């Protein structure tokens, strides 16, 4: 039986210090089927492009496609990668993140045992969920669009999905700069079967907290506006009603205040 081809989409911006570790984490996967690695250089101002070019020369056995584009944001970079993806599955990896060596193997095993699953994420940075606001988690737990509005369980570097999802749902919204992944997963989960493998198989941002540090996630108010936009999207799609919309907006604002307090205590 032919082993599935995995297309890996990596948006890259100013990642000279981290991109080699990200690529090595693909090279070191226990799953030895085919990989198509698509690195989209999003107008980096450092020598990230040259670093990947050098890596490509040193690893001629790896199927790496390096694309260079004028800076257009992470969503545009991911969309470029999705349009080039030829694999049976598409996996996302950010240029400052790393997969544990058995990530793809474990996800493929879940897909094999559960052919109805379209999208499968994992935990990251040693997360493990038993319950969340009354929602019980097992080893493999269904994630709905409604649950995503409370917490984004589908962090892009953890996600692997069938390529058919792109044909069904489309692409990332290039006009949304913050919380853009939430926008996409809400639309994906509305049409596809999305699940979480309750194992931590990815290290993101060197294990740092997911907000309040460098990068887009450091801009907390813009993040909050992005989340509120996503809640509005869910209302427009009739995933939630007006009463749930009001509750979720209040809940999101409370999370924003909590983030401000946490970041303030770190200083």
N, C-alpha and C positions, 0 to 999 in steps of 0.2 A: 504494500500500500504506500502510495506516494506521500511523503511528509509535507505538511502545509508550509507554504512560503509566508514569512512574516515580514511585512513592510514596517520599518521603524521611521517615524517622522520626528525630526529634531529641529526645532527652531533655534537659531543661535544668534546671540548678540553679545559682543564684548566678553567672550568666554575663554580667553587664552589659558587661564589657570585651571579650568575645569573640564573642558571639552574632551581631552584625552581620557580622563577617568570615565566619563560618560560612555565614550566609544569602547573603552576596554571592558566595561560592564556588559556590553553586548557581545563582544568577542569571547568573553569568559562564560557565557551561558552554557548550562548543562545540555540544553536542547541544541542538537547539532544539525537540525534541518536547515533549509535555506533562509537567508536573511537578505532583504533589500533595505539598505540604510540610506535614508534621504536626509542630508543635512542642508538646511536652508539658512544661509548667512544673511541676516536681516540688516544689512548695512553697518556691520561692526566697524568701530573706529580703531580697534586694536588689530593685532595680527592673527585673529581667530581663523580667518580664511586660509592663511598660509600654514597655520598649525595643522588644520585638517588636511590640506593638500599634502603636507609632509607625512602625515599619518597614513594617508592613502597610498603613498609610494612605499612606505615601510610595511604595509599590509595588503599586498596585491591580491591576496586570496579573498579579501572581504569585498562584497558588492556594495560599494559606497558611491552614491551620487551626490556631488557637492554643487549646490545651486547658489548663485550670488544675486542678490536683489537690493535695490534701494530700500532704505528703512521704511517699512510699512506697518510694523507692529506684529505681535505674536500671532494674531488670528490670520493675517494675510500669509505669514510664513507657514503656518500649519496648513492652510488651504492649498498653498503651492505643493506642499508635500503630499496631501491627500489626493490631489489631481494626478500625481505621478505614481501613486502607490499601485502596484500590480499584484500584491500578495493576497493570499486567502484571508489573512487577518492583518489588521493595522494596529500597531502599538505606538504609543506616544512616549517620548522621553525628552526632558528639557536638558539643556546643555550644561547645567550645573547640578544635575541629579545622577544617581547611580542605581542600577538594578542589582539586587542580590542574584547570585549565580543560578538559582533554580526558579526564578520568577516565571519565565516563559514556559518552562516545562510544567510547572504546577498549574498555570492558567490553561494550557492546552489540555491537560488531563481533565479539568472541570468541563471544558467545552466538549470534550469527547464523551463524557458521561452524561452531559445535559445538552443535547442538540438544539433545545429550544432557547438556550441562552444566546443573546446577540452581543451583549456588552458585559465585560467582566473587569472590575477594578479590584485592587488589593488595598490593604492598609499600608502605611508608611511610617517611618521614624518610630518604630516599636509600638504603634497603636494596636489596641485590641478592644473590641466593643462587646459587652455583654447585653446592655440595654442602652437605649437613648430615648429619653422622654417617653418611657413606657413601651417603646418598640423593642422587641426582643431580637437579638442577633444570634444566628447559628453560624456554622462554618461557611455556608454559602447562603447569603440573604438577599432577597429581592429588594431593589431600590426603586422607588416610584418617584415621579416628578414632585409629588407633594412632600415626600420625605426630604428630597433635595432642597426644598425651600427652607427647611429647618437647619440643615447642615449639608455641605457639599461632600458626599462620600466618594465622588468620582474625580479624584485629583488626576489631571492628565497623565503624569508620568507613570501612574499605576494602571492605566486603562489599556486593555486590548479588546478589539471588537472585530466582528466579521466585516469584511469590506463591503458587503451588501448594505450595511447601515448607511454608508455615505450616499449610495444611490437612492435610498429611501428618504433620508432626512436632509441631505445637503451638507452645507459647510458652515464654518464659524462665521459669526457676524463681524465683519471687518470694521464696522462703524462703532463697535463697543470696545473701549480700551480697558475697562476695569470689570472684574467678575465676568469676563467674556466666556470663560469655560462653563459657568453656571447657566448662561443663556443657552449654550449648545446642548448641555446634558439634559436640561429641562425638555427641550424639543426632541432629543433622542429618546429619553425615557417615556415620553408620551406615545411614541410609535414602536418602541422596541422593548425587548425583555432585558433589563439591566440588573446585574447582580454584583454583590461585593463578596470577594473571598476574604474571610476575616483572619488574614495573616499579613504580617508586615514584611513586604518583599521589596521595598524601595526606600532609599535614603534620599530625601529631597533637601536641597539647599545646605548640604553638609550637616543635616540634622537640626538646623536652626528652627525656631518657631516659624509658623506660616505667615505671620504678619509682624509689622513693625521693624523690619530690617530693610536692607537695600533692595532696590527693584520696585516694580509697580505695587507690590503688596505693602510697601512702606507708607503709601499715601492712603491713610485710613478713611478719610472722608470721601475720596473718590471711589474707594472700594465700597463704601456704604451706599453711595449713589448707584453704583453698578448693581448691588444686591437689590435695592429697591426697584430698579428698572426690571430686574428679573422677576420679582414678585408681580409687577404690573403685567409683564408678559404672560405669566401664568393665569392671571385674571382674564386677560384678553383671549387666551386659548381655552378658557372655561375649565381649567384644571381645578381652580378654586372659585368660591363665591365671594361676594363683597364682604361678608362678615369675616371669613377666613383671611381675606386680603387685609382687612384692618388689623386683625390679630397679628398676622405675619409682619406687617410693617412695624408695629410696636415691638415685637420680639426682635426684629432686626436692629432697631434703634437701641434696644437694651444691650444687644451683643456689641454694638458699636461703642457704647459707653464703657462696657467691660473691657474692650480692647484698649481704649484710651487709658484706662486705669492701669492695666497690665504694662503697657508700654511706658507709662509714667513711672512705675515702680522699678523698671529696668534701668532707668537713667540715674 
